[in-house]
Amino acid sequence: MKHGAIVFAAAMALSACAHLRPAAPADDPADPHRSSVASASAMDSRRDIVLAVANPLAPPATHAGSSVLGYVPSANYGVGQRAASTLAALKRTYGWQEVTGWPVKALDLYCIVLTPAPGMPRAALLKALAADARVRLAQPLQDYSVYADPPRQDAHHYNDPYADLQRGFVETDAALAHNLSQGAEVDVAIVDTGVDLTHPDLRGRIRDTRNLVDADRAAFDRDNHGTEVAGVIAADADNHQGIVGMAPKARLSIYKACWYPPSPGAGARCNTFTLAKALAAVIDTDTRIINLSLGGPADPLLDQLLARLLEQGRIVITAMPPDGNAAGFPDRAPGVIVVRSSNASRAPPGVLSAPGNDILTTQPDGGYDFTSGSSMAAAHVSGIAALLLAMAPGLDARSMHDLLLQSSRLSDGTLQVNAASAVARLRNEEKAAP
């Protein structure tokens, strides 16, 4: 009983992760998120396991002498008595070391990341857990990465207005599209690295932030990839600063689920733990557009959360893997809009093409530079989706995909999305509707 109480108390500290909030300073010892999120980068995908048990929470009894253990109000959803007891019993059976834990309210689960006991092979433990009726899910902790080409070594660092150098903005006729829509009042969730929250082209566009990796605010602002994606989607317009976003009036919610390892030149990475927490947090919002400029292997837990988002009518836009094999998370999920960087080859059926090479966008420390990758292509499509959703809030993912595909236009011999054509086609369809 004493051990179950300890598990319960620890899980309650983790439950605060269920709410959007700005990242806490790295040196704040009172931050309740510090212990649970600071270890994400130290997890080992070659060793660790994600395990989930049922976490049903019932209302507290009202008769005299009753206990509220096992009930947490929705605002503080954490671990229930059943989940705590199950985990304690499982730990006694298998002797693992728990790294961290977190509730997944949308699926009525409580998940932990664990390290197998010394001498216990991960494969053997996974097999045993799969056969244990107390376990709802057991899988390897997996790594994910954002898709971006290495930065050009000779690229110049721009910090002046260069809207005419924005290849994607120009090729998709975004300025013309802005005569009809700028994406006003549309919310876009970016699940990625952190973003430079002080960038003059972004600070007016960011609605809220959530750090699922650590409590390091300085690292959050230094992250390149998320800053690049955010600038393509919604950099401010007519502010005498740098560039213009595809949807300059859209509002951004930033979910940091990826981070940069300390090794020089390493790309950003994510894992099951951080991505699951980010997707679960998005489920608790009403944001319609989710940009996932990242990917990796298929993942049972992430697949369930993504399916829930799609069931809720969210529009999920993701980047095509660099090898063109859309067979993992999140690109293989039916209903997800997959985007590749435009090139001379024919796109796979249903895949959209958008500018992704030599894209001028925002960089940390208030800068601007060129970058490449299907991540940027997906960001262009997320921005156009915001323009369309501002005009027709009832658009669903299938209608959005078909509209973007049917309105694509040739640019330098390549068929790719076109913002002006898409908004014009939508306006004409609305006029023709009875």
N, C-alpha and C positions, 0 to 999 in steps of 0.2 A: 504493500500500500504506500509505503514511504517513497519507493522508487517511482510509482505511478504519479504521485504528487509532484515529484521533481520534473518528470517529463511534461506534465500538464503546465507547470509554472514556466518552463522554458518555452513551450509552444505558445503560451499567452504572450510572451515577449515578442515572438515572431509575428503575431497576428496583426500588429500595426502595419505590416507590409501591404495590407489590403487597400490602402488609401493613397491617392495621388498626393504628393507633396514635394517641394523643392528638396534637392539633395542637401544633406546636412554637412557642415564643415567637417573636414577630416579630423580635426583635433577636438571634437565635441565628445567627451567621454560619457555624457549622459544620453547620447542618441541611442534609442532602443533598437535601431536597425543595425548598429555597428557590428555586433557579433554575428548576425545572421547573414549579412550580405558581404562583409569584408572578405570572406573566405572563398568567394566564387572563383577567383583566378588561381587559387591554390588547389582546386579540385583536379583530380586526375581521371580523364576519360578512359584511360587504359585499365583503371583499377576500380573506380567507384561505380555504385549502383544507385538507381532511383527506384524507390519502393513506395507504394501507396496502399493505404488501408481505408476502409469505410470510415467516414467521419460524420455520421448523422447527428444533428444537434436538435434536441427537443426543447420546447418551452419549459421553464421551471415549474415545478409543482407549487401549489399555493397553500397546501394545508400546513398546519403548524408542525414545526420540526423538520420540514422537508429541506433538501439540499439543492442548490443550484449548480453543483458540479456537473459538467456535461452540457451546460447551456451557456452560450455566449451570444449576446445580441448581435444582429447583423452588422452593426457598425464596428464590432470587435471580434469578428469571426476568427476562431482559432482552433484549438484541438479539443474535442469532446472527450468525455470519460471513456467511452468505448474505444476510441482510437488510441488514447493514451495507454489503456490497459492492454490492447492488442499489441502495440509496439513494445511495451515492456516484456510481454510474454515472448514475443518473437526474438527480442534481443537475448533473452535468457536461453532460448533454443539455439540460436546461431552465433551468438557472441560477437556481433559486428561492432564497429565504432561509428556512432552517428556523427556526421559532419554538420548537418543543419536540417531544419524541417520547416515546412510552410503549408498553410491550408489552401486548398483549391475549392473555393466556395461553389463555383459553377458546376463542379462534378461531385460534390459531397465527398471529397477525399481529403486525407491528410497525407502529404508526401514528405519523405526524407531522402537525403543523400547519405549513403553509408559507405564505409570502407570495410571489406570483408576481414574477418579475424585472421591473424597471422597464420600462414600455412594453408588457408582456405582459397582455392582457385576461384576466380570470379565465375567462371562457367559452371562450376559445380554448385556454387551457392545460388546462382540464377535458376538452375534446374530444380533445386530443392524448393526454392521459393515459389516457382511456377506451380508446383504440386501442392503447396500449402493452402488450404481453403481459407485461411485468415487473410491472405494477401490478395488485394484487388489488382495490382499491377507490379511487375518487377522487370526492370530493363537496364541495360547499360546506360550510364551517363555518357552522353554523346556531345561532340564538339561541332560547332557551326562557324561559318566564316562569312564575312561580307564580300561582295564581288566588286573588285576594282582593279584596274591595271596598275602596275607600279608607277609612281609619279615620274614624270619626265625630269631628268636631272638638270636639263638646261632651261626648264620652264621659268619664265619671269614672274616675279611676285607683284601682282597688280593690286593697287589700292585706290584707284580712281574709277569714275563711272565709265563702264565699257559695255553698255547694253548691245551695241552693234557687233561686239565680238562674241556674243552668246550664240554659239552655233545652233544649239537646240531651240532656243527662243526664236531665232530668225527663221530657221527651216520649217518650224511648225506654225508660222504666222500667228504667234501668240499675241503680238501687239494688236493685230486686227481682231482677234477673238475678244480682246478686252473691251471692245466697243459694246459687246453684249453681256459679258460677265467677267468679273475679276475674282470670283470665288468667295464673295462676302458671306460671312457667318457660317461657312462650312468648316468643320473640324477634321483634321487629318492627324492620325496617330502614326508616329515614326518609331518603330522598334529597331534599334540600331545601337551605335555607340552614343556617347554624350554629344553635346552640341555647345558651341561657344555662345552662351546666353547673353553675353555683353556685346556681341557683334552688332554694329550699327544697322546692318541690313536685316537682322533677325530679331532683335530684342523687342520690337513692337509686334511681332507675329507669334510669339510663343505664349501659349495659354497656361500650360503647366508642365511640370517635369516629374520624373520618377527615376530613381537610381536603383537598379536591381543588382548591381555589381559590388559596390563599395560605398563608402561615405566620403569619398575624395572629390570635393567640389572643384578643386583646381584641375584634376585630371579630366573631369566632366567637360570643362570648358576648353581643354586642350585637344579633345578628340577630333580627328580630321573627318572620318567618313560620315558621321551623323551631321556634322556641320555642312558638308558638301551636299548631302541629300536635302537638308532643310532649305538651303539656298536655292536649289533648283526648283523646289516646290513653291516656296512662298517668300522669297526675298522681297523686301519692301520696294514700292515703286514711287517715283517722283519725290524722292527724299535727298537727291543730290549725292547719293552714295552708291558706288559700285554697279550692281546689276539689278535686274527685275526678275522676280519669280514667275513661274507659269501661272500661279494663282496668288497674286500679291495681297489679296484681302483675306485669304484663308487663315485659319488659326491652327497652330501646331501644338500637339501634345507629344513630349519627348519621353520615351521609355528606354533608358540605357540598359541594354541586356548584353552588350558586347564591349570588350575592352582590348587594349593593346598590350601584348606581353612586353616585358622589359628588353628583350633582344632587339637590337637595331634593325629596322627595315621589316619587322614582322607585321603581317596584316592583323586586323582586328579579329577576335574570336568570341564565340558565345558558347553556351552549353544548354543542355536540357533544363537545368535548374533555373537559369536566368531567363530563358525564353518562356518557360512555363509560367513563371511569375508575371512576366510582362503581358502575355496573352490573357491570363486570368484577370489582370488588372484592367485591360481593355474591355473585357466582357462586362465589367461593372460600370462602364460608361455608355453614353449614347453616340459615340463617335462612329461615323459611317465608313470612312475611308481609312484603311490600315496599309501603310507602306512597309513591306518586308524586303529590303534590298540585301538579302542574305540567304543562306541555304546550307544544306548538309544532308545527312542520311535520313531515311524515313524513321519516324519516332512515334511509338504508340501514344504516349501522353500528349505530345504536341499535336498529333493528328486529331485526338479527341477535342482538344481546346480549339483548334482551327475549325473543326466541323461545327462546334457550337457557335463560333463567330459567324460562319456562313449561314447556319440555320437562323440566326438573328437578323439576317439581311445585310450584313456588313459587306463592303466592297474591298476585297483583299487583293492587293497588287504586289507582285513579287518579281524578282529578277531571274532571268534564265541563267542556269549555271554556265560557267565558262566553257565546259565541254559539250554543252548543248543537250545533255541528258537530263530531262526533267522527270526524274524518278525518285526524288527524295522529298524532304520537307523544305519549304512548303509547296513547291512547284507542282507536285503530282496530285494534289487535292482537287477533285472536281469542283468547279465553281470559282477557283482562284484565277485571276487574270495574270498571265505570264507574259513578260516583256523581255525582248532581246535587244541588243545594240544593232542598229540598222547596218546592213552590209549587202554586198552584191548577191549573196546566196538567197534562195527562197526560204522564207520562214516556215517552220513546222506548222501543220494545221492548227488554227486557233490561237497561235502565238502572235502577239503584236510586236511591231518593230518601232523603235523610237531612237532619237539621237543619243549616242552613248560614248562617242569618241571626241576627245579634245573639247570637253565641256568646261566653260568658264563658270566658276561658282565660288561661293564663300569658303573661307578657310579660317582656322582659329587665329586669335590675336587680331581680329578685325580685317583680315586680308582677303585676297582673291587669287585664284590660280586655276590652271587647267587640270582636269582629271578625266579618266576614262573608265568604262566598265558598264556592264548591264545594270548595275546599281543606279547609275545616272539615268539610264533609259527608263527604268521603272519609276524614278522620281518624276520625270517628264509626264508620264502617263498619270501618276497620282495627281499632279497639278491640273492636267486637263480634266480629270474626273471631278475635281473640285469645281472647276468652271461649270461643268454640266450639272452637277448636283445643286449648285446655287440656282440654276434656272429651273430645274425639275427635281425637287427633293424626293419624289417618289420613285426615281429610277432604281431598279435593282441591278445586281451584278451582271446578270445575263444581258439585260438591255444595254447596260453600260458597255460591256464587251463588244456586243454586236454593233453598237453605234460607232465606237472607236475603230473597229475593223472596217466597217462599210464606208466610213468617211476618210479612210487613209488615202494619201495622195503620193504621187511620184515626186521624189526630190533627189536630184542628181542620179536618176535612174533607179532609185530604191523606193519601194512602197513603204511608207511609214505614217504614223499617226499625224494628224494635222489639226491643231486646236481650232483654227478659224473655220475649217470645213465641218468639224464636229459640232460646234455651237450653232452654226448656220443650219445644219441639217436638223438639229434638235428644234430650233425655232420654227423651221418650216413644218416639221411634224406636228408641233403643238398648234400651229395655225390651221393645219388641215384637219385636226381632230374635231369631231362633232361636238 
